[in-house]
Amino acid sequence: MTFCINCGVELDDGLKICPLCGMDPENKGEQEQIPGSIPSDIILLRRKENRRYIWELSGIIAFSGIVVCTILDLLTGKGLNWSLFSDVSITAVWVSLTIYLFSFKKPIRLAILQLFAILTALYFIDLIATGREWFFPVGLPLTTAGFIAAVTLIFLYGEVQLKGLNILASALIALSAFCIVAELIFDKYRNDFVDLQWSLIVAVSILPLALLFFFSHYRLQKGHRLDSFFHI
């Protein structure tokens, strides 16, 4: 058995070309002449190709789903009805996947584009639906509030060095705040006045648990055992 001097893979006797890097296993000089031939470059290239294959495959599936739903709606009804909702939803999922595949290394751009894609899908669903308009009074502020809460948690997760119960406590606080904002939006939309009830109950129930998690994280960070503190 021999080894390729370019990438180090074990080779069978008699091989003139390395199956991994595609180079002459006995000529190390070729490694500097051919870009993208070392294993790390090959892995990055394959990952890029895999993302492109996933995008193409998901596009085919999404397009097929839209066509099937549209044809079924035309055959079973007198026009386009329910298929409009499914078409918008499928398109939104495919666009979100596309944004993730090509922008996952840039979190700020990824978050902004994802928010724009979700809001656009909700806007078109509101246009298609019959009845009272709900996108601007409900969909837009509620989605924005959820987006802000999610981005805040992701930012904290990336900035905090010691991750543990503090992240869970932050998530509980964000959830309680989101519930309050959601009830504010729904009360204003349905009743044209604000009367906070269930969201305050949720917040009052969650906040003590969040404070307990913060306290436990602080004690563990200082090296104290919780069982000794609670005399267990």
N, C-alpha and C positions, 0 to 999 in steps of 0.2 A: 504494500500500500504506500502511495505517495501523497504529498500534501501540496496544494496550490500555494505558491509563494506570494500570490496577490491577495487572496482572501483567507487562506488557511484551511479551506475545506478539505476533507479527506477524499482522495480520488482513487478510482480503480486503475490498475495498471494498464497502460496503453492509451489513456485518454489524452488527446491533443488539445482539447478545449475544455475549460472548467465549466460545468453545468450551472454554477452559481453566478460567477462574474462574467462568463463568456470570453475569457481571455486565455492566452497561452499560459499554462501553469508554470512554465519554465522561464518565461520572459517577464521580468518585473518592470521593465522599462515601459511596456505598453500601458501600465496603470496610469502614468502621468499624461499620456496622450489621449486617452479616451475618457471623457467626462461621464460621470454617472455610473461608473463600473464597479465602484467599491460597494460592499454590502449595505452600508447606511444609505447610499444614494439609491440603491435598488429598492430598499424597503420604502423610502419616501416616494419613489416613482410608483411603486405598486399601490401604496395607500392613495395616491392621487388618482390612479386609474380605477381603483375600487370605488372611490367617491363618484367618479364619472359614471361607472357602470350602475351604481345604485341610483343615481339621478336619472339615467336613461330608462332603467327598468321601472322606477317609480312613475316616470312620465307616461310610459306605455300603459301601466296599470291604471293611472288616473284618467287618461284619455279613454281607455276602454270602459271604465266605470261610468264616465259621463255619457258616452255613446249609448251604453246599455240602458241607463236610467232614462235618457231622453226618448229612446225608441219605445221602451215599455210605457212611458207616460203618454206618448202619442197614440199607441195602439189601444190602450185601455181607457183613454179619456178623449175629450174633444179638443185638447190643446195641451200646452205646457202648463202644468200645475205644480205637483209635488217635486217633479224632477228638477225644477229651478233651485229648490233648497239643497237637494243633494249635489247638484252640479257646483253650486257655490261652495259648499262644504268640502267637497273633494278637491276643488281647485285651491282652496285655502290651505288644506293639509299639505298638498304638493308644493305650494309656494313656501310654506313654513319649512318643509324638509329641504327645499332648495337653498333657502337662506342659511339654514344650519350647515349644510354640506360645504358651502363656499364661503362662509363667514365665521366659522366656529373659532378661528384663531383671533378674531377681533371682536371681543365681547360687547363693546359699546355699539358698534355698528350692527352686530347681531341682535341686540336687545331692541334697538330703535326700529330696525326692519321688521322684526317679529311683531312688535306693537302695531306698526303700520299695517301689516298683513292682516292681523286679527281685526283691527278696527275697520278696514276695508271690507272684509267678509261680513262683519256685523251690519255695516251700512247697506250693503246690497241685499242682505236678508231682510232688513227693515223695509227696503224699497219693494221687495217682492211681496212681503206679507201684507195682508189687508187688516184694516183696523187702525187703532191709535198709534201714532208715531212714538217709538221708544228709543231710537238710537241716541239722539242727542241728549234727552233728559236722563236716560238710564245707562244705555250701553257704553257710551263714550266715557262718562265719569267713573263708572264701576270698573271698566277694563283698565283705565288709567290708574285707578287706586290699587288694583291688584298688581299691575305692572310695577308701580313704585314700591310696593311692599316686597315683591319678589326681587327686584334689583337691589333694594336695601339689604336684604338677607344675603344675597350673593356677594355684595360688596363686603359685608361684615365677615363672611366666611373666608374671603380672600385676604382680608387685612389682619384678622385676629390670628396671633401665633398659636396660642393654646386653644384648641377647639374641643368642645365637649358639651356639657350641660348648658353653657352660656349661649350656644347657638340655638339649642332647643328652647331656652327661655326667650330669646329674641324672637323666634318664630311664633311663640305663643302671644307675645305682646303685639306683634304685627297682625296676627289673626284677630285679636280683640279689637284693634284699631280698624281693621278692614270691616268687621261686623258692624261697628258703629257707623262707619261711612256708608255701608250698604243700606242700613235702615234709614239713614238720613235721605239717601237718594230715593229709595222706594216710597217713603212717606211723602216726600215732596211731589213725587210723580202721581201717586194714587190719591192722596188726600189733600194735597196742596198746603199741608202744614206738617210740622215735625213733632212727633211724640215718641221719644225713645223708650223702648220697653225691653224687648228680648235681647237687644245688643248690649244693654247695660248689665243684664243678668249674666250674659256670656263673659263680659269683661271682668265683672266682679268675681266670677268663678275662676277665671283663668289667671288673673294677675297674682293672687297668692301663690299659685303653683309656679309661676314664672319666677317670683322672688325666691321661692324655695330652691329652684334650680340654680339661680345666680349665687345664692348663699352656699349651696353644696359645691359648686364649681370653685368658688373662692376658697373654701376650706381645703378642697383637694389640691388646689394650686399651691397653697401654702404648706402642703405636706402633712396635713392633719387628717386622721382617719375619722370618718363620720360615725363609726360604731362607738369610738371612745367619747365623742362629743355627746351623743345621745344615750350613753351608758348602756349600750346593748351588749 
